[in-house]
Structures are given as structure tokens and as C-alpha cells.
Amino acid sequence: MNIPEIGRRIKSLGEGIVREWGIVIIVVLIGLASFGLGRLSALEDERSPVTILEAKAGDARGMYVGGEVVASRNGSAYHYPWCPGAQSMSPANKIWFASEEAARRAGYSPAKNCKGLQ
């Protein structure tokens, strides 16, 4: 037996299997995939949305837009507490304001590197 003859035998064996079992295998795989997708959609429907019923005021300093802002005694700009400029200030130099308007009235301007400030 030579190599081309072995190749032909393998091809003929494979063609017979595909002819006999190919459609059955395809139908079974499609059925399993459909069942799995149906189970996934059922799990999505069961999840309830997350809701916040009550948020306590003053729990975190300035963690919402329009809340408290901070400025440095030595600087001229105010920041949200999570901005890089505010985090680099020493705690002794921080001045807290209840709003952006209060910081403006005190002579401070918005920091340019803090997203969300005008």
C-alpha cells in the first residue's frame, strides 16, 4: 500500500460517516445550542434591577457633582475631592466649600485638570 491509496481509504471512510451521521449530529448540536440559549434568556429575566431606596446625605465628601469642593490655602483653583489636584494637597492646607458657587465667591476658579468643572 502506498500513501495515496491510504489517503483515498481515509476519505471514503470519512464520507460514509458524514453521509450517515452528519445530519443527525448537526440536528443534535442545534438542539443543544437552542436549549442553552433558552436557559440563558430565562436567567436574564429572573434578575431584578438594582434600586437605591434611600441615600444618606453627607456620607461621603463631594462624591456627587454639585457637592462639596476643596481648594488649597496656597492655590487659586478649586477641585472635586476625587481629582488628582485635590488628592495631592496636604490635609492641613485644604479648605472645603459647600458648593462651586461658594468657592467662586471666595475668589477661587475651577481647576482645568478636573473633569466636570466649568
N, C-alpha and C positions, 0 to 999 in steps of 0.2 A: 504494500500500500504506500502510495506517495502522498505528499501534503495536499495537493489539490483535491484528491479523492476524499481525504478526511474532511476537508472543508465542505465539500458537497454533501457528505453524510450529515454533518452537523447542521447545515442549512435545512436539509429536508426534514430532519428531526424537529427543528425549531418551528418550521412552517406547519407541521402537523399539530403541534401543541397549540400554536396560536389559532389555527382553524378550529380546533375542538374546544379549547378553554378560554380563548381570548375574550369573546363576548361575555361569558359568564364572569370572568374576572373584572371586566370593565363595569358591568352592572353592579356587582358587589361593592366595588370601590366607590361608585357614585352613590349608592345607598348609604354606605358608611359616612361619606362626606356630608350628605344631606342630613343625616341624623345628628352628626356633630355640630353642624351649623344651627340646627333647630335647638339643640341644647344650649348653645351659646346665646341665642336670642332670648331664650327663656330666662337665663341668668341675668341678662341686661334689664329685663322688665321687672325683676324682683328687687333690684337695688333701689332704695329710697334716696331721694335727693338730700343733701346736707343743708340744714337750715340753721340760722343763728336766731334764737328767740330773744335773747337779751344780751347786750354788750354793756359792760360796766364802764362808765366814763372815768378817765384818769388812771386806768390800769397800766398803760404804757405811755411814756412821754413821747408825744409827737408822732405816733405811728400811723397817722392818717393825714391826708392832705388838708391843709387849712387849720391844722392844730398848732401846737407849740413849736416855736423855732428857737434856735440858740445862736448867740453871737459871742465873739471874744471881746474882752475889755480892750484889747490892744488892736483889734481889727476894725474893718469898716463894712463887713458883709455879714448877713445872717444866713443860716443853713437849717435844713431839716436835720433832726438828730442822727439819721442814718447816712447822711452824706459824708464823704471822705474828709472834708474840711472840718466838720463838727467832731469827728472821731479823733482827729489829731490834736484838738485843743486840750489843754490841761484843765482838769476839773475846777481848779481854783480861778481860772480866767473866764469860765463860761457864765454868760448872762442869759437867762431864759425869758422869753416873751410869750404871752398868751396867744398872739396871732402875728401874722405878717404885717398887718397894719400897725400894730404896737411897735414892732421893730423899725418900721419906716419912720414913725413919728419920733423915735429916739435917735434918728439920723443914720441908720444902717440901710444898706442897699442889698438886693438879692445876690447871692453867690452865683457866679457864672458856671461853675462846675457841678452844681447841684440840680439834677433833673427835676422839673416840676415847678421851679421858682420862676416868676416872671421878671 
